[in-house]
C-alpha cells in the first residue's frame, strides 16, 4: 500500500509505525473471509481491509476521526483472525490500537455512549469496584434485562447470584507439593477472580501438585486490556505500568509470569511494545513480556498425572481468539486429551464468540448473533460440556447457550486429583 506521510509527520514514532504497517498491506482481501463482523454485515468497511483504508486516510490527513471512522472501528472485535489469515504479515493489532486511541481522543460521541464507556473503564478494572458493581447489578438485573439495547445487554451478562469471595489472594506464596521443579508468578487480574474465583484456585492446585511454586504479587491488578479495548490508551498504559511495578520485586528467579485469562495474557505479552517508551519501566516490561505465558504453556511440558476422573468424557473446546490468533497457543487441546477427555472442535473454530473485552456490552447488536452462532456450533458437537480459556468467552457462551462452560485449567485440575468444577456438579 502506498502512503503519503510527510517527512515531518514521519518524525513522530507513532506515525512512523503506522506508515510501516500500512505499507505491508497488498489489498488482497484474504482478511475479509475470516472477519466475523464483515461476515455478519457484508460491509467492506466492517472488514480489516476497509478499516485499514479508513485509518490510512485519517492518519494521512492528520484529522480527527469522524462518525464513519468511529463507528466502523468501534465495530472491530479485536479478534485478530485477520492476522492469522494475512499472507503479508500486516500488524493489524497495533494499527487498530492506534486507530481506536485516535477515535477515543478526537471523535465526538453521544453523551450516553461517553457515560457508559466512562463507567465501564472505572468499574471493571478493579477487583473491589467490580465486585461492588456486580452486587448492584445482581440487584438491578431483573429490571435491566427488560430494557432494550446496551442496558439490556449488561443485565443479561450479570450472574444470577454474586460469586464467592476471591480464592487466591494477592501477596501469597503457594509452595510446590513436593520436589519443586519451577517457580512462577500468577497474575490474577480483575474480572476473573471475581466472576469465577475457582479458576485461579484450580491453577494453583494443579501447578503445586506438579512441582511448580506459585507466588502471587501484592498490588497486582488490571493488566490494561479492558481500557485498551475501548481506545483509552493512557488508562491502559497506566494499568500496565502499575502491573510492571507490582511484578518487579518478584521477577528474579521466575520461570514464567502466568495468566489464566487469555485476553489478559495477550496484552501482557505485548508489554514490551506498549511500554517501550517508558524510561522507568521499558526494560522490566520487555522482561515480563518475555516471561509471560498462558497457564497451559507452563503445563504443556509437565508430566501431568491423571487419576481417571476424565474417564473419556466428551468436551467441546472453544478456542478463544486471544489464544488462537493473539498468542498462537495450541497447548489446551493437547493437555485435555492427555488428561483423558475426548476433545470435540466446533465448526468455524476461528470465528469470535463476540465477547471481545467490552464488545458484548458496547456492541450488543453484533455481539449477540456471534454468541448465538458460537453456542450453537459448540452444542452441535454433541459434547455435554464446554471448555474455554478466557473468562469473557466463558460468560458470553454461557449467556447464549445452555451447556455448562468451564475453564480448561479447572478440567485439568479435576482430571489430576482436584475437585469437580463449579457448574458440572450434576454430571455423571
C-alpha positions in Angstrom: 0.0 0.0 0.0 1.4 3.4 -0.9 1.4 6.1 1.7 2.0 9.8 1.6 3.1 10.9 5.0 5.4 13.9 5.0 8.9 13.6 6.5 7.8 15.9 9.3 4.9 13.6 10.2 7.2 10.5 10.0 9.4 12.0 12.6 6.6 11.1 15.1 7.4 7.5 16.1 3.7 6.6 16.2 3.1 7.8 12.6 6.3 6.0 11.5 4.9 2.8 13.0 1.5 3.3 11.3 3.3 4.0 8.0 5.3 0.8 8.3 2.2 -1.3 9.0 0.2 0.2 6.2 2.9 -0.3 3.6 2.7 -4.1 4.2 -0.9 -4.3 3.1 -1.3 -5.5 -0.5 -5.1 -5.1 -0.7 -5.6 -8.9 -1.3 -8.8 -9.1 0.9 -8.0 -12.5 2.3 -8.7 -11.0 5.7 -12.3 -10.3 4.9 -13.0 -14.0 4.6 -12.3 -14.6 8.2 -13.5 -11.3 9.8 -16.6 -12.0 11.9 -18.1 -8.5 11.5 -17.7 -8.5 7.8 -19.3 -11.9 7.5 -22.2 -10.6 9.7 -22.8 -7.2 7.9 -21.3 -7.7 4.4 -20.0 -4.2 4.6 -16.4 -3.7 3.3 -15.8 -1.1 5.9 -16.6 -3.6 8.6 -13.7 -5.7 7.5 -10.0 -5.3 8.1 -9.2 -4.0 4.6 -11.9 -1.4 4.8 -10.9 -0.3 8.2 -7.3 -0.1 7.1 -8.3 2.3 4.3 -10.3 4.4 6.7 -7.3 4.7 9.1 -4.9 5.4 6.3 -7.0 8.4 5.1 -7.5 9.6 8.6 -3.8 9.5 9.7 -2.5 10.8 6.4 -4.8 13.8 6.6 -3.9 14.3 10.2 -7.5 15.0 11.1 -9.9 14.0 13.9 -11.9 10.8 13.5 -15.4 11.4 12.1 -18.5 9.4 12.9 -17.9 7.0 10.0 -14.4 6.0 11.2 -15.6 5.9 14.8 -18.5 3.5 14.1 -16.5 1.1 11.9 -13.6 1.0 14.3 -15.9 0.6 17.3 -17.4 -2.4 15.5 -13.9 -4.1 15.2 -13.8 -7.0 17.7 -10.0 -7.0 18.0 -10.1 -10.8 17.5 -7.2 -10.7 15.1 -8.4 -13.5 13.0 -7.3 -11.3 10.1 -3.7 -11.6 11.2 -3.8 -15.3 11.1 -5.1 -15.1 7.5 -2.9 -12.3 6.2 -0.2 -13.5 3.8 1.8 -10.2 4.2 2.2 -10.1 7.9 0.2 -6.8 8.4 0.3 -5.9 12.1 -3.3 -5.0 12.3 -3.3 -5.4 16.1 -1.1 -2.4 16.6 -2.6 -0.4 13.7 -6.1 -0.7 15.1 -4.8 0.1 18.6 -3.5 3.5 17.2 -6.8 3.9 15.4 -9.1 3.3 18.4 -6.9 5.6 20.6 -7.2 8.3 18.0 -11.0 7.8 17.8 -11.3 8.0 21.6 -9.3 11.1 21.7 -10.8 13.0 18.8 -14.2 11.7 17.7 -17.4 13.1 19.2 -19.6 10.6 21.0 -23.2 10.9 22.2 -23.5 11.7 25.9 -24.9 8.3 26.9 -22.1 6.5 25.0 -19.4 8.6 26.7 -21.1 7.9 30.1 -21.3 4.1 29.6 -17.7 3.9 28.5 -16.5 6.0 31.4 -18.5 3.8 33.9 -17.0 0.6 32.4 -13.5 2.0 32.4 -13.9 2.9 36.1 -15.8 -0.1 37.4 -14.4 -3.1 35.5 -10.6 -2.9 36.0 -10.6 -3.0 39.8 -11.5 -6.2 41.8 -13.2 -4.3 44.7 -15.0 -1.8 42.4 -16.1 -4.6 40.1 -17.4 -6.7 42.9 -19.4 -3.8 44.2 -20.8 -3.0 40.8 -21.6 -6.7 40.3 -23.6 -6.7 43.6 -25.5 -3.7 42.3 -26.0 -5.5 39.0 -27.4 -8.6 40.7 -30.0 -6.5 42.5 -30.9 -4.5 39.4 -30.7 -7.3 36.8 -34.4 -8.2 36.7 -35.1 -4.6 35.6 -32.1 -4.2 33.4 -32.8 -7.4 31.4 -36.2 -5.9 30.3 -34.5 -2.8 28.8 -33.5 -2.5 25.2 -30.0 -2.0 23.8 -26.9 -1.8 25.9 -28.6 -1.7 29.3 -30.4 -4.9 28.5 -27.2 -6.5 27.3 -25.5 -5.5 30.5 -28.3 -7.0 32.5 -28.1 -10.3 30.6 -24.4 -10.6 31.5 -25.0 -10.3 35.2 -24.9 -13.7 37.0 -28.0 -14.8 38.9 -26.1 -14.5 42.2 -22.9 -12.9 43.5 -20.0 -15.4 43.1 -18.0 -16.4 46.2 -15.0 -14.5 47.6 -11.7 -14.3 45.7 -9.9 -17.6 46.3 -6.3 -16.7 45.7 -5.2 -13.5 47.5 -2.5 -11.1 46.4 0.7 -11.2 48.3 0.6 -15.0 48.9 3.0 -17.8 48.3 1.9 -21.3 47.3 4.7 -23.9 47.6 5.1 -26.9 45.4 3.7 -30.1 47.0 7.0 -32.0 46.6 10.2 -31.7 44.6 10.0 -28.1 43.3 10.5 -28.0 39.5 9.9 -24.4 38.9 8.6 -21.0 40.2 6.0 -18.8 38.6 4.2 -15.6 39.3 0.4 -15.6 38.9 -1.3 -12.5 37.6 -4.8 -12.7 39.0 -6.1 -9.6 37.3 -9.5 -8.0 38.0 -12.6 -9.6 36.3 -11.9 -13.4 36.5 -11.2 -13.7 40.2 -14.5 -12.0 41.0 -16.7 -13.8 38.4 -15.0 -17.2 38.6 -12.7 -17.5 41.7 -12.3 -21.2 41.2 -10.1 -20.8 38.1 -7.1 -19.4 39.9 -7.6 -21.8 42.7 -7.6 -24.7 40.3 -4.5 -23.3 38.6 -2.6 -23.0 41.8 -3.6 -26.5 43.0 -2.6 -28.0 39.6 0.7 -26.3 39.4 1.6 -27.1 43.1 0.6 -30.7 42.6 3.1 -31.0 39.6 6.0 -29.3 41.3 5.6 -25.6 40.5 5.7 -23.0 43.2 3.3 -20.1 42.7 3.9 -16.5 44.0 1.0 -14.0 43.8 2.4 -10.5 43.9 0.8 -7.9 46.1 -1.0 -5.0 44.4 -1.2 -6.8 41.1 -4.4 -5.6 39.4 -5.7 -4.9 35.9 -3.3 -5.6 33.0 -4.7 -2.7 31.0 -6.5 -4.9 28.4 -10.0 -3.6 29.1 -9.2 0.1 28.8 -7.2 -0.6 25.7 -10.2 -2.4 24.2 -12.1 0.9 24.4 -9.2 3.0 23.0 -8.4 4.5 26.4 -4.6 4.3 25.8 -3.4 6.4 28.7 -5.5 4.5 31.2 -4.4 1.2 29.7 -0.7 2.2 29.8 -1.1 3.3 33.4 -2.6 -0.1 34.4 0.2 -1.9 32.6 2.8 0.3 34.3 1.3 -0.5 37.7 1.4 -4.2 37.0 5.0 -4.0 35.9 5.8 -2.2 39.2 3.9 -5.0 41.1 5.8 -7.8 39.4 9.2 -6.1 39.5 10.1 -7.2 43.1 9.4 -10.9 42.4 10.9 -11.3 38.9 14.3 -12.7 39.9 14.2 -16.5 39.9 10.9 -16.8 38.0 10.5 -19.3 35.2 7.3 -17.6 33.9 4.7 -15.0 34.6 1.4 -16.9 34.1 -2.0 -15.6 33.2 -5.2 -17.7 33.3 -7.4 -15.2 31.4 -6.1 -15.4 27.8 -7.4 -11.9 26.9 -5.1 -10.5 29.6 -2.2 -12.8 28.6 -2.2 -11.4 25.1 -1.8 -7.9 26.5 0.9 -8.8 29.0 2.9 -10.5 26.2 2.8 -7.1 24.4 4.1 -5.0 27.3 7.5 -4.6 25.5 5.7 -2.7 22.8 3.1 -1.0 24.9 5.7 0.5 27.4 8.7 0.7 25.0 8.9 4.5 25.6 8.6 4.4 29.4 12.1 5.2 30.7 11.4 3.8 34.1 9.8 0.5 33.0 10.8 -0.4 29.4 13.4 -2.9 30.4 11.2 -4.6 33.0 8.2 -4.5 30.6 10.3 -6.4 28.0 11.4 -8.9 30.6 7.9 -9.5 31.8 6.6 -9.9 28.2 9.3 -12.5 27.5 8.3 -14.4 30.6 4.5 -14.2 30.1 2.8 -17.5 29.4 -0.7 -18.8 29.3 -1.1 -21.3 32.1 -1.4 -24.1 29.6 2.0 -23.2 28.1 3.6 -23.9 31.5 1.6 -27.1 32.0 2.3 -28.5 28.5 5.9 -29.8 29.1 5.0 -31.2 32.5 4.1 -34.8 33.1 0.5 -34.5 34.2 -0.7 -37.3 36.4 -4.4 -38.1 35.5 -6.4 -40.0 38.1 -9.0 -41.3 35.7 -11.7 -38.7 36.6 -11.9 -37.6 33.0 -13.0 -41.1 32.1 -13.3 -40.4 28.3 -15.8 -37.6 28.9 -16.5 -35.6 25.7 -16.0 -31.9 25.8 -16.4 -29.2 23.2 -13.3 -26.9 23.1 -13.8 -23.2 22.4 -10.5 -21.7 21.0 -10.5 -18.2 22.4 -9.3 -15.6 19.8 -6.8 -14.3 22.3 -5.2 -17.8 22.3 -5.7 -18.9 18.7 -4.9 -15.6 17.0 -3.4 -13.3 19.6 -0.9 -15.8 21.2 -0.9 -18.8 18.7 -1.2 -21.2 21.7 -2.2 -24.7 20.9 -1.5 -26.5 24.2 -5.0 -26.7 25.7 -6.4 -29.3 23.3 -3.3 -31.5 23.8 -3.5 -31.2 27.6 -7.1 -32.0 27.7 -6.6 -35.1 25.5 -3.7 -36.2 27.6 -5.8 -35.9 30.8 -8.3 -38.3 29.4 -11.0 -36.1 27.8 -12.3 -36.6 24.3 -12.0 -33.2 22.7 -14.5 -32.1 20.1 -14.0 -28.9 18.0 -16.9 -26.9 16.6 -17.3 -25.7 13.1 -15.6 -22.5 12.2 -13.4 -22.5 15.4 -11.5 -19.4 14.1 -14.6 -17.2 14.4 -15.0 -15.0 17.5 -17.8 -15.6 20.1 -18.5 -11.9 20.3 -17.2 -11.3 23.8 -14.0 -9.4 23.0 -13.4 -7.5 26.2 -16.2 -4.9 26.5 -17.6 -5.6 23.0 -20.7 -7.5 24.2 -21.6 -4.6 26.4 -20.9 -1.8 23.8 -22.0 -3.6 20.6 -24.8 -6.0 21.6 -26.4 -5.9 18.1 -23.3 -7.5 16.6 -22.2 -9.5 19.6 -25.4 -11.4 20.1 -25.6 -13.2 16.8 -21.9 -14.1 17.1 -22.6 -15.5 20.6 -25.6 -17.4 19.3 -23.6 -18.9 16.4 -20.8 -20.0 18.7 -23.0 -21.6 21.3 -24.9 -23.5 18.6 -21.7 -24.7 16.9 -20.4 -25.9 20.3 -23.7 -27.7 21.1 -23.7 -29.3 17.7 -20.5 -31.3 18.6 -22.7 -33.4 20.9 -20.5 -32.9 23.9 -22.3 -32.1 27.2 -19.6 -29.7 28.4 -17.6 -26.7 27.0 -14.0 -25.8 27.8 -12.5 -22.4 27.3 -9.5 -20.4 28.4 -10.9 -16.9 28.7 -13.4 -15.5 31.2 -15.0 -13.2 28.7 -15.7 -16.1 26.3 -17.0 -18.3 29.1 -19.5 -15.6 30.2 -20.6 -14.9 26.6 -21.1 -18.5 25.6 -22.9 -19.4 28.8 -25.3 -16.5 28.2 -26.2 -17.7 24.6 -26.2 -21.4 25.3 -27.4 -24.0 27.8 -24.3 -26.1 28.3 -22.0 -25.6 31.3 -18.8 -23.7 30.4 -15.7 -24.3 32.5 -12.1 -23.2 32.3 -9.5 -25.6 30.8 -7.4 -25.4 33.9 -10.4 -26.4 36.1 -10.9 -29.5 34.0 -7.2 -30.4 34.1 -7.2 -29.9 37.9 -10.3 -32.2 38.2 -8.6 -34.8 36.0 -5.5 -34.9 38.1 -7.0 -35.1 41.6 -8.7 -31.7 42.2 -12.4 -31.1 42.9 -15.2 -31.2 40.4 -15.5 -27.7 38.8 -18.4 -25.5 39.6 -21.2 -25.9 37.1 -20.7 -29.6 36.4 -21.7 -31.0 39.8 -24.7 -32.9 38.3 -22.8 -34.6 35.6 -22.3 -38.4 36.0 
